[in-house]
Amino acid sequence: MSICKQIEAIQDTIRRTALACGRDPDSIELIAVSKKQSLEKINAAYGCGQRVFGENYLQEARDKISGCPADIRWHFIGHLQSNKAASAVELFDVIQTVDRAKVVRKIQYHAERIGKIQKILVQINVGREKQKSGIFPENAEDFLKSIQKEPNILVLGLMTMPPWTDSPEESRPYFRQLREIAEILTKKGLFADPDHVALSMGMSGDYIVAIEEGATMVRVGTAIFGARL
Ligand SMILES: *Cc1c(COP(=O)(O)O)cnc(C)c1O
Protein backbone atom coordinates (compact mmCIF):
# COMPACT_ATOMS: atom_id res chain seq x y z
CA MET A 1 0.00 0.00 0.00
CA SER A 2 1.14 3.56 -0.64
CA ILE A 3 2.04 5.81 2.27
CA CYS A 4 -1.11 7.87 1.68
CA LYS A 5 -3.29 4.78 1.78
CA GLN A 6 -1.62 3.66 4.99
CA ILE A 7 -2.16 7.04 6.65
CA GLU A 8 -5.80 7.09 5.53
CA ALA A 9 -6.33 3.57 6.87
CA ILE A 10 -4.75 4.45 10.22
CA GLN A 11 -6.72 7.71 10.51
CA ASP A 12 -9.85 5.72 9.79
CA THR A 13 -8.98 3.17 12.49
CA ILE A 14 -8.28 6.02 14.92
CA ARG A 15 -11.69 7.56 14.17
CA ARG A 16 -13.59 4.30 14.48
CA THR A 17 -11.81 3.31 17.69
CA ALA A 18 -12.46 6.71 19.24
CA LEU A 19 -16.15 6.70 18.36
CA ALA A 20 -16.57 3.14 19.59
CA CYS A 21 -15.38 4.15 23.05
CA GLY A 22 -17.19 7.48 23.17
CA ARG A 23 -14.21 9.71 22.48
CA ASP A 24 -13.86 12.66 20.13
CA PRO A 25 -11.71 11.49 17.18
CA ASP A 26 -10.27 15.00 16.85
CA SER A 27 -8.73 14.67 20.31
CA ILE A 28 -6.26 12.10 18.95
CA GLU A 29 -3.20 13.15 17.00
CA LEU A 30 -1.31 10.79 14.70
CA ILE A 31 2.45 11.32 14.99
CA ALA A 32 4.26 9.82 12.01
CA VAL A 33 7.50 8.37 13.36
CA SER A 34 10.01 8.96 10.58
CA LYS A 35 13.27 7.88 12.21
CA LYS A 36 15.44 5.98 9.71
CA GLN A 37 12.99 6.72 6.92
CA SER A 38 13.93 8.64 3.79
CA LEU A 39 13.08 12.26 2.95
CA GLU A 40 11.09 10.94 -0.01
CA LYS A 41 8.83 8.99 2.33
CA ILE A 42 8.42 11.95 4.68
CA ASN A 43 7.53 14.17 1.74
CA ALA A 44 5.04 11.58 0.51
CA ALA A 45 3.34 11.64 3.92
CA TYR A 46 3.42 15.44 3.90
CA GLY A 47 1.80 15.37 0.46
CA CYS A 48 -1.21 13.58 1.87
CA GLY A 49 -1.67 16.03 4.70
CA GLN A 50 0.49 14.63 7.52
CA ARG A 51 2.00 17.53 9.47
CA VAL A 52 3.33 16.01 12.72
CA PHE A 53 6.42 13.79 12.68
CA GLY A 54 8.49 12.12 15.38
CA GLU A 55 12.27 11.68 15.32
CA ASN A 56 14.65 9.91 17.72
CA TYR A 57 18.14 11.07 16.77
CA LEU A 58 19.21 14.71 16.80
CA GLN A 59 21.75 14.71 13.98
CA GLU A 60 19.45 12.74 11.70
CA ALA A 61 16.59 15.07 12.60
CA ARG A 62 18.64 18.19 11.90
CA ASP A 63 19.56 16.93 8.43
CA LYS A 64 15.98 16.04 7.61
CA ILE A 65 14.27 19.09 9.07
CA SER A 66 16.35 21.43 6.94
CA GLY A 67 15.10 19.59 3.83
CA CYS A 68 11.44 19.48 4.80
CA PRO A 69 8.56 21.98 4.59
CA ALA A 70 8.62 24.54 7.39
CA ASP A 71 5.07 23.91 8.58
CA ILE A 72 5.85 20.41 9.84
CA ARG A 73 5.73 20.11 13.64
CA TRP A 74 8.47 17.83 14.93
CA HIS A 75 8.29 15.83 18.14
CA PHE A 76 11.44 14.49 19.76
CA ILE A 77 10.78 10.94 20.97
CA GLY A 78 14.32 9.59 21.47
CA HIS A 79 16.50 9.45 24.54
CA LEU A 80 17.67 12.99 25.31
CA GLN A 81 21.19 13.55 26.61
CA SER A 82 21.57 16.82 28.49
CA ASN A 83 24.45 17.94 26.26
CA LYS A 84 22.09 17.74 23.26
CA ALA A 85 19.33 19.80 24.85
CA ALA A 86 20.25 22.93 22.86
CA SER A 87 19.60 21.14 19.56
CA ALA A 88 16.39 19.60 20.81
CA VAL A 89 15.06 23.02 21.88
CA GLU A 90 16.10 24.56 18.59
CA LEU A 91 14.52 21.90 16.38
CA PHE A 92 11.47 20.45 18.11
CA ASP A 93 7.97 21.73 18.79
CA VAL A 94 7.52 19.12 21.55
CA ILE A 95 10.16 17.14 23.47
CA GLN A 96 8.35 14.00 24.63
CA THR A 97 11.07 12.27 26.63
CA VAL A 98 11.95 14.53 29.55
CA ASP A 99 12.85 12.43 32.59
CA ARG A 100 15.75 14.03 34.48
CA ALA A 101 16.33 17.23 36.45
CA LYS A 102 19.51 17.95 34.54
CA VAL A 103 17.68 17.79 31.20
CA VAL A 104 15.00 20.12 32.58
CA ARG A 105 17.63 22.67 33.60
CA LYS A 106 19.27 22.55 30.18
CA ILE A 107 15.97 22.87 28.34
CA GLN A 108 15.04 25.87 30.49
CA TYR A 109 18.44 27.47 29.88
CA HIS A 110 18.38 27.07 26.12
CA ALA A 111 14.70 27.95 25.72
CA GLU A 112 15.23 31.19 27.63
CA ARG A 113 18.33 31.96 25.58
CA ILE A 114 16.39 31.83 22.30
CA GLY A 115 13.16 33.26 23.73
CA LYS A 116 11.09 30.11 23.32
CA ILE A 117 8.45 28.46 25.47
CA GLN A 118 9.34 24.78 25.08
CA LYS A 119 6.49 22.28 25.16
CA ILE A 120 7.39 18.96 26.72
CA LEU A 121 5.96 15.67 27.92
CA VAL A 122 7.36 13.81 30.91
CA GLN A 123 8.29 10.21 30.14
CA ILE A 124 7.07 7.68 32.70
CA ASN A 125 8.61 4.22 33.02
CA VAL A 126 5.34 2.44 33.79
CA GLY A 127 6.91 -1.00 33.51
CA ARG A 128 9.71 -0.04 35.92
CA GLU A 129 12.26 -1.56 33.52
CA LYS A 130 15.86 -1.01 34.54
CA GLN A 131 17.18 -0.45 31.02
CA LYS A 132 14.41 1.96 30.01
CA SER A 133 14.23 5.74 30.24
CA GLY A 134 11.49 7.51 32.13
CA ILE A 135 10.81 8.29 35.75
CA PHE A 136 9.05 5.85 38.03
CA PRO A 137 5.37 6.64 38.70
CA GLU A 138 5.92 7.43 42.39
CA ASN A 139 8.41 10.16 41.50
CA ALA A 140 6.21 11.86 38.91
CA GLU A 141 4.54 14.35 41.22
CA ASP A 142 7.75 15.79 42.67
CA PHE A 143 9.31 15.90 39.23
CA LEU A 144 6.41 17.83 37.72
CA LYS A 145 6.38 20.22 40.68
CA SER A 146 10.03 20.99 40.05
CA ILE A 147 9.33 21.72 36.36
CA GLN A 148 6.46 24.07 37.23
CA LYS A 149 9.03 26.55 38.49
CA GLU A 150 10.66 26.82 35.05
CA PRO A 151 9.25 29.83 33.18
CA ASN A 152 10.17 28.63 29.68
CA ILE A 153 8.79 25.09 29.93
CA LEU A 154 5.18 23.97 29.45
CA VAL A 155 4.27 20.43 30.47
CA LEU A 156 1.53 19.23 28.12
CA GLY A 157 1.25 15.73 29.56
CA LEU A 158 2.89 12.32 29.85
CA MET A 159 4.48 9.81 27.49
CA THR A 160 5.29 6.14 27.94
CA MET A 161 6.71 3.07 26.23
CA PRO A 162 5.48 -0.06 28.00
CA PRO A 163 7.55 -3.26 28.11
CA TRP A 164 7.97 -4.75 24.67
CA THR A 165 5.39 -7.34 23.66
CA ASP A 166 3.88 -8.59 20.42
CA SER A 167 0.45 -8.88 21.98
CA PRO A 168 -1.24 -5.46 22.29
CA GLU A 169 -3.55 -6.53 25.12
CA GLU A 170 -0.49 -6.91 27.34
CA SER A 171 0.15 -3.19 26.97
CA ARG A 172 -3.33 -2.23 28.16
CA PRO A 173 -2.64 -2.19 31.93
CA TYR A 174 0.38 0.07 31.36
CA PHE A 175 -1.59 2.47 29.19
CA ARG A 176 -4.33 2.54 31.80
CA GLN A 177 -1.77 3.22 34.48
CA LEU A 178 -0.41 6.20 32.57
CA ARG A 179 -3.91 7.64 32.27
CA GLU A 180 -4.52 7.16 35.99
CA ILE A 181 -1.24 8.87 36.88
CA ALA A 182 -2.19 11.76 34.60
CA GLU A 183 -5.61 12.06 36.26
CA ILE A 184 -4.03 12.39 39.70
CA LEU A 185 -1.48 14.93 38.50
CA THR A 186 -4.18 16.90 36.66
CA LYS A 187 -6.13 17.29 39.91
CA LYS A 188 -2.98 18.65 41.50
CA GLY A 189 -2.75 21.30 38.79
CA LEU A 190 0.56 20.12 37.38
CA PHE A 191 -0.15 20.39 33.64
CA ALA A 192 -0.23 23.51 31.47
CA ASP A 193 -3.85 22.94 30.40
CA PRO A 194 -5.93 20.73 32.72
CA ASP A 195 -8.66 20.39 30.06
CA HIS A 196 -6.24 19.04 27.46
CA VAL A 197 -3.69 16.78 29.07
CA ALA A 198 -1.62 14.93 26.48
CA LEU A 199 -1.13 11.18 26.77
CA SER A 200 1.43 9.94 24.23
CA MET A 201 1.16 6.17 24.09
CA GLY A 202 0.70 3.47 21.48
CA MET A 203 2.80 2.54 18.45
CA SER A 204 2.18 0.56 15.25
CA GLY A 205 1.33 -2.64 17.10
CA ASP A 206 -0.83 -1.34 19.93
CA TYR A 207 -2.21 2.11 19.12
CA ILE A 208 -5.81 0.84 19.07
CA VAL A 209 -5.55 -0.37 22.67
CA ALA A 210 -3.82 2.89 23.60
CA ILE A 211 -6.73 4.94 22.21
CA GLU A 212 -9.20 2.79 24.13
CA GLU A 213 -7.21 3.68 27.25
CA GLY A 214 -7.11 7.41 26.55
CA ALA A 215 -4.16 8.17 24.24
CA THR A 216 -4.23 11.66 22.71
CA MET A 217 -1.05 11.11 20.68
CA VAL A 218 -0.17 7.84 18.97
CA ARG A 219 3.36 7.39 17.62
CA VAL A 220 3.19 5.24 14.50
CA GLY A 221 6.23 4.43 12.35
CA THR A 222 6.40 1.12 10.51
CA ALA A 223 2.64 0.87 9.94
CA ILE A 224 2.91 4.07 7.86
CA PHE A 225 6.36 3.89 6.27
CA GLY A 226 7.24 0.21 6.30
CA ALA A 227 10.43 -1.29 7.77
CA ARG A 228 13.18 1.12 8.78
CA LEU A 229 16.52 1.37 6.91
C1 LIG B 1 10.37 4.02 16.91
C2 LIG B 1 9.40 4.52 17.91
C3 LIG B 1 8.01 4.50 17.68
C4 LIG B 1 7.39 3.90 16.43
O1 LIG B 1 7.46 2.52 16.45
P1 LIG B 1 6.70 1.63 15.35
O2 LIG B 1 6.62 0.30 15.96
O3 LIG B 1 7.54 1.68 14.12
O4 LIG B 1 5.37 2.27 15.12
C5 LIG B 1 7.18 5.05 18.64
N1 LIG B 1 7.67 5.58 19.78
C6 LIG B 1 8.98 5.62 20.04
C7 LIG B 1 9.44 6.22 21.31
C8 LIG B 1 9.88 5.07 19.13
O5 LIG B 1 11.20 5.11 19.43
The ligand as a Tripos MOL2 file, in Angstrom:
@<TRIPOS>MOLECULE
LIG
   15    15     1     0     0
SMALL
NO_CHARGES

@<TRIPOS>ATOM
      1 C1         10.3700    4.0190   16.9140 C.3       1 LIG1
      2 C2          9.4020    4.5220   17.9140 C.ar      1 LIG1
      3 C3          8.0120    4.4960   17.6790 C.ar      1 LIG1
      4 C4          7.3870    3.9000   16.4350 C.3       1 LIG1
      5 O1          7.4580    2.5210   16.4540 O.3       1 LIG1
      6 P1          6.6990    1.6320   15.3540 P.3       1 LIG1
      7 O2          6.6160    0.2990   15.9600 O.co2     1 LIG1
      8 O3          7.5390    1.6820   14.1200 O.co2     1 LIG1
      9 O4          5.3700    2.2650   15.1230 O.co2     1 LIG1
     10 C5          7.1840    5.0460   18.6390 C.ar      1 LIG1
     11 N1          7.6660    5.5800   19.7810 N.ar      1 LIG1
     12 C6          8.9770    5.6170   20.0390 C.ar      1 LIG1
     13 C7          9.4420    6.2240   21.3060 C.3       1 LIG1
     14 C8          9.8810    5.0710   19.1280 C.ar      1 LIG1
     15 O5         11.1950    5.1100   19.4260 O.3       1 LIG1
@<TRIPOS>BOND
     1     1     2 1
     2     2     3 ar
     3     2    14 ar
     4     3     4 1
     5     3    10 ar
     6     4     5 1
     7     5     6 1
     8     6     7 2
     9     6     8 1
    10     6     9 1
    11    10    11 ar
    12    11    12 ar
    13    12    13 1
    14    12    14 ar
    15    14    15 1
@<TRIPOS>SUBSTRUCTURE
     1 LIG1         1 GROUP 0 **** ****
